[in-house]
Structure formats: structure tokens, C-alpha cells
Amino acid sequence: IGHDLIASGSATRQIKFGTSTTWTISGSVNLSGSNLAADFGSSAITAGANWDSSGTNTFTVGTSTVNLNGTGTFKTAVDVETFYNLTCAASTKTTTLDVTSVNIEPQIKNVLTLGAGTLTKAGSYSAALALTKAAADPGVTPLVLGNANTGSGVVIKFIPSGAGMVNIAGGNYNLGAIDAYAKVDGITFKLADSITGSAGLNLYANNNITTTVDLNNKNVLSAYLKFGKSTNTGSVTLNAGSGAVTFNGTVGLSLNNNGGSHTLNLSSSTWTLLGNWQLTQGTGSLTVASQTSTVIFTSTNDSYIYGDNTFYNLKCATAGK
């Protein structure tokens, strides 16, 4: 298609992309509106500009792949299974999540691949990409991170639809945040490799659900690590292993207000903080097993220690702090 594919509107309509077909659209794809039934089948769809599947439509994703290989905006509905495989932020290109008027959180059923381009957002509403691939043993990896430059306010949300192990891809998330969210019991999130940058790591589970996060002896560099949410108070256990966790933001280790009860097993890990070490917030609590770990406070910022703490090695590495 030399220009755009447009199937927007409110009339009852259908579009079927077929079996093992290849669609190359030079311009934009607009599937917005209502009363559209779109069946992607096992097709491969490439769009060179914008993608809009916002509204109240029905998508059957099949085993399809959508590839956004140009610079353009990206707009979808929230909590709708919109893609099976999605590739965006192509090399030298920018994919901009359009949240100027609504939140977006498309569900990606299989794998999200981020290229070597830029993934950013425009607008004040929330922008998340939800990776819903069902967990399995020895584990699935629903994200290929590539070398994408992820902008501020973008959230990569690991939210598996079934029990088992999910690998969280290592690499640099830049200014993007990482959510590990358990909606069902029996999920273990495991770092596949070290995280070399992120705006934050949020760990939470639905009410009355328990989940485990295994750092797998890998390193983490992040602005903060936060447990629980006031509306998602399930129990999270984090096993740190022997890696190094370094915070380059002043929030440090914390939990959300009234965010449930959680456990942190430090083992032989090393934690380096600019800011706070917070084990209580409202009714929320974090129980820490210090084991043979080391906690280091750096920089000249004031740091605060909240809650009942027992440290194995505790260092304040900056004179005058």
C-alpha cells in the first residue's frame, strides 16, 4: 500500500489480514474508533509512519507480527490484547507513544522487540507496554531490548498471564521504568542479565497473591526499587543473590504507602544508595534478611533509614554526609 491503511469510524465493519500474508504500508495504519473486528491472522504487517488502534474495537492477534519501521506516533487502547509480536523503535527512527488525550497500555501476547532507535512518549497520560506472555519453566523472555533509547515516562510492564518463570531482559532501559506485576500465584520473575540503567524498578502483585523476584546474581543500576501498591498489596519476595544493586536516584529502596508486606533476602549482595533505605510506609512493610550483605550510603545528600533494620556490613562512604 503506497500510502495509508484507514479503517477508522463507528460503523460495524471487519478487516482480515489473512494467513501468512505480508502487508507493507508505506504510510500510517488507522484502526481507531468502535465496532471494528480486526483479525490479524498469521500476517506480517509493516507500517512506515503512525499506528492508531485506539477506541473500543476487537482485535484477534493470532500469531501475527506488527513492525513499525519508520518514525511515527503510536496510540492504542488500555488493557486490550492488541499484538502478538510487536517491533518498534527501529534504528535511527522514533516511536512516540501518544498519550496526549488518553492512557495507552496495549497487551503484547508474545514478544516485544525494541530496535536501536528511540521509544518515547508525548503527553501527560500514562504510557505502558504490557508483556503478557504466559510464564513457563525454565522461563520465557517476552522482551528483546536491543539498544533502544527509552524516554522518560515509558513503562515496560512484565505481566504474565500464567504461572511459571518469566525472564526480565537485561540491558539499558535508559529513562524507562520496569514493572514486574503478578496477577496470579506461582510467578517468578528472574533477571536474564544485568540491568545497566532504568528510571525505576516496581515490584507488585494483586491482593492475596504471592510472587518472587530473583536477581539471579546479576547487577542492577536504577533510580529506585519500590515494593507494592496501595491497590496491589500481594506479597513480593526479592532474592538478591550475590550481585550489586546501585541506586543513582535519591528515592533508593522504598515501598508504596499501604502497599502490603514484603521480604528482601540480601544474601551476599552489595547495595549502594544516594538516598533512603525505607522499610515502612503507612501499613506497608518490608522485612529484610541481611545475611552477609553490604549496604553503602554515598554522596553528600541526607539519607534516612526507616523501620526495623539489622545490617551485616553498613558503610557511610562520603565524608561529611
Residue pairs with C-beta under 8 A, 6 or more apart in sequence:
1 23
1 24
1 25
1 26
1 27
2 26
2 27
3 26
3 27
4 25
4 27
4 28
4 29
4 30
4 49
5 23
5 25
5 27
5 28
5 29
5 30
5 47
6 28
6 30
7 13
7 15
7 30
7 31
7 36
7 38
8 30
8 31
8 32
8 33
8 52
8 55
9 33
9 35
9 36
10 33
10 34
10 35
11 35
12 35
13 35
13 36
13 37
14 36
14 37
14 38
14 39
15 31
15 36
15 37
15 38
15 39
16 38
16 39
16 41
17 23
17 38
17 39
17 40
17 41
17 43
17 45
17 64
18 41
18 42
18 43
19 41
19 42
19 43
20 42
20 43
21 41
21 42
21 43
21 44
22 43
22 44
22 46
23 43
23 44
23 45
23 46
24 46
25 45
25 46
25 47
25 48
26 48
26 49
27 47
27 48
27 49
27 50
28 47
28 48
28 49
28 50
28 51
28 52
28 72
29 45
29 47
29 50
29 51
29 52
29 53
30 50
30 52
31 38
31 52
31 53
31 57
32 52
32 53
32 54
32 55
32 57
32 75
33 55
33 57
34 55
34 56
34 57
35 56
35 57
36 55
36 57
36 58
37 57
37 58
37 60
38 53
38 57
38 58
38 59
38 60
39 60
39 62
40 59
40 60
40 61
40 62
40 64
40 66
40 84
41 60
41 62
41 63
41 64
42 62
42 63
42 64
43 62
43 64
43 65
44 64
44 65
44 67
45 64
45 65
45 66
45 67
46 66
46 67
46 68
46 69
47 66
47 67
47 68
47 69
47 70
47 72
48 69
48 70
48 72
49 70
49 71
49 72
50 72
50 73
50 74
50 75
51 66
51 68
51 72
51 73
51 74
51 75
51 76
52 73
52 74
52 75
52 76
52 98
53 59
53 75
53 76
53 77
53 82
53 106
54 75
54 76
54 77
54 102
54 104
55 77
56 77
57 77
59 80
59 81
59 82
61 81
61 82
61 83
61 84
61 109
62 84
63 84
63 85
63 110
64 83
64 84
64 85
65 84
65 85
65 86
65 87
66 83
66 85
66 86
66 87
67 87
67 88
67 90
68 74
68 86
68 87
68 88
68 89
68 90
68 95
69 87
69 90
69 93
70 90
70 93
71 93
71 94
71 95
72 95
72 96
73 96
73 97
73 98
73 122
74 88
74 95
74 96
74 97
74 98
74 104
75 97
75 98
75 102
75 104
76 82
76 104
76 105
76 106
77 104
77 106
78 102
78 103
78 104
78 105
79 105
79 107
79 130
80 106
80 107
81 107
81 109
81 132
82 106
82 107
82 108
83 106
83 107
83 108
83 109
84 108
84 109
84 110
85 108
85 110
85 111
85 112
85 113
86 106
86 108
86 111
86 112
86 113
86 129
87 112
87 113
87 114
87 115
88 95
88 112
88 113
88 114
88 115
88 117
88 119
89 95
89 114
89 115
89 116
89 117
89 118
89 119
89 146
89 148
89 149
89 150
90 115
90 116
90 117
91 115
91 116
91 117
92 116
92 117
93 115
93 117
93 118
94 117
94 118
94 119
94 120
95 117
95 118
95 119
95 120
96 120
96 121
96 122
97 104
97 119
97 120
97 121
97 122
97 127
97 154
98 104
98 121
98 122
98 123
99 121
99 122
99 123
99 124
99 125
99 126
99 127
100 122
100 123
100 124
100 125
101 123
101 125
102 125
103 125
103 126
103 127
104 125
104 126
104 127
104 128
105 126
105 127
105 128
105 129
105 130
105 157
106 129
106 130
107 130
107 132
108 129
108 130
108 131
108 132
108 133
108 142
109 132
109 133
110 133
110 142
111 133
111 141
111 142
111 143
111 144
112 129
112 131
112 142
112 143
112 144
112 156
113 143
113 144
113 146
114 143
114 144
114 145
114 146
114 148
114 150
115 146
115 147
115 148
116 146
116 147
116 148
117 148
117 149
118 148
118 149
118 150
118 151
119 148
119 149
119 150
119 151
119 154
119 176
120 149
120 150
120 151
120 152
120 154
121 127
121 151
121 152
121 153
121 154
126 153
126 155
127 153
127 154
127 155
128 154
128 155
128 156
128 157
128 179
129 154
129 155
129 156
129 157
130 157
130 159
131 142
131 143
131 156
131 157
131 158
131 159
131 160
132 142
132 159
132 160
132 161
133 140
133 142
133 160
133 161
133 166
134 140
134 160
134 161
134 162
134 164
135 160
135 162
135 163
135 164
135 165
135 166
135 187
135 188
136 164
136 165
137 164
137 165
138 165
139 164
139 165
139 166
139 167
139 190
140 160
140 164
140 165
140 166
140 167
141 166
141 167
141 169
141 192
142 158
142 160
142 166
143 156
143 158
143 168
143 169
144 169
145 169
145 170
145 171
145 172
145 173
146 171
147 171
147 172
148 174
149 174
150 156
150 173
150 174
150 175
150 176
151 174
151 175
151 176
152 175
152 176
152 199
153 175
154 175
154 176
154 177
155 176
155 177
155 178
155 179
156 173
156 176
156 177
156 178
156 179
157 179
157 181
158 166
158 168
158 178
158 179
158 180
158 181
158 189
159 179
159 181
159 183
160 166
160 182
160 183
160 184
160 187
161 183
161 184
162 184
163 184
163 185
163 186
163 187
164 186
164 187
164 188
165 187
165 188
165 189
165 190
166 187
166 188
166 189
166 190
167 190
167 191
167 192
168 178
168 180
168 189
168 190
168 191
168 192
168 195
169 192
169 193
170 191
170 192
170 193
170 194
170 195
170 196
170 218
171 193
171 195
171 196
172 195
172 196
172 197
172 198
173 195
173 197
173 198
173 199
174 197
174 198
174 199
175 199
176 198
176 199
177 198
177 199
177 200
177 201
177 202
178 195
178 198
178 200
178 201
178 202
178 222
179 202
179 204
180 189
180 201
180 202
180 203
180 204
180 211
180 213
181 202
181 204
181 205
181 232
182 189
182 204
182 205
182 206
182 209
182 210
182 211
182 234
182 236
183 205
183 206
183 209
184 206
184 209
185 209
185 210
185 211
187 211
187 212
188 211
188 212
188 213
188 214
189 203
189 211
189 212
189 213
189 214
190 213
190 214
190 216
191 214
191 215
191 216
191 218
191 220
192 216
193 218
194 218
194 219
194 220
194 221
194 243
195 201
195 218
195 219
195 220
195 221
195 222
196 219
196 221
197 221
197 222
198 221
198 222
198 223
199 222
199 223
200 222
200 223
200 224
200 225
200 226
200 249
200 251
201 220
201 222
201 224
201 225
201 226
202 226
202 229
203 211
203 213
203 225
203 226
203 227
203 228
203 236
203 238
203 262
204 227
204 228
204 229
204 232
204 234
204 236
204 256
204 259
204 260
205 211
205 232
205 234
205 235
205 236
205 260
206 232
206 234
207 232
207 233
207 234
208 234
209 234
209 235
210 234
210 235
210 236
210 237
211 234
211 235
211 236
211 237
212 236
212 237
212 238
212 239
213 236
213 237
213 238
213 239
214 239
214 241
215 238
215 239
215 240
215 241
215 243
215 245
215 269
216 241
216 243
217 241
217 242
217 243
218 241
218 243
219 243
219 244
219 245
219 246
220 243
220 244
220 245
220 246
221 246
221 248
222 245
222 246
222 247
222 248
222 249
223 247
223 248
223 249
223 251
224 247
224 249
224 251
224 252
224 253
224 254
224 275
225 245
225 247
225 252
225 253
225 254
226 251
226 254
226 255
226 256
227 236
227 238
227 254
227 255
227 256
227 259
227 260
227 262
227 284
227 286
228 234
228 236
228 255
228 256
228 259
228 260
228 262
228 284
229 256
229 259
230 256
230 257
230 258
230 259
230 282
232 259
232 260
233 258
233 259
233 260
233 261
233 284
234 260
235 260
235 261
235 262
235 263
236 260
236 262
236 263
237 262
237 263
237 264
237 265
238 262
238 263
238 264
238 265
239 265
239 267
240 264
240 265
240 266
240 267
240 269
240 271
240 293
241 267
241 268
241 269
242 267
242 268
242 269
243 269
243 270
244 269
244 270
244 271
244 272
245 269
245 270
245 271
245 272
246 271
246 272
247 253
247 271
247 272
247 273
247 274
247 275
248 274
249 274
249 275
250 274
250 275
250 276
250 301
251 275
251 276
252 273
252 274
252 275
252 276
252 277
252 278
252 303
253 264
253 271
253 273
253 276
253 277
253 278
253 279
253 286
254 276
254 278
254 281
255 262
255 278
255 279
255 280
255 281
255 284
255 285
255 286
256 281
256 284
257 281
257 282
257 284
258 281
258 282
258 283
258 284
259 281
259 282
259 284
260 284
261 284
261 285
261 286
261 287
262 284
262 285
262 286
262 287
263 286
263 287
263 288
263 289
264 286
264 287
264 288
264 289
265 289
265 291
266 288
266 289
266 290
266 291
266 293
266 312
267 291
267 292
267 293
268 291
268 292
268 293
269 293
269 294
270 293
270 294
270 295
270 296
271 293
271 294
271 295
271 296
272 296
272 298
273 295
273 296
273 297
273 298
273 303
274 297
274 298
274 299
274 301
274 303
275 301
275 303
276 303
276 304
276 305
276 306
277 295
277 297
277 303
277 304
277 305
277 306
277 309
278 286
278 304
278 305
278 306
278 307
279 285
279 286
279 287
279 288
279 306
279 307
279 308
279 309
280 286
280 306
280 307
281 306
285 307
286 307
288 309
288 310
290 310
290 311
290 312
291 312
292 312
292 313
293 311
293 312
293 313
294 312
294 313
294 314
294 315
295 311
295 313
295 314
295 315
296 315
296 316
296 317
297 303
297 315
297 316
297 317
297 318
297 321
298 317
298 318
298 321
299 318
299 321
300 318
300 320
300 321
301 321
302 321
303 321
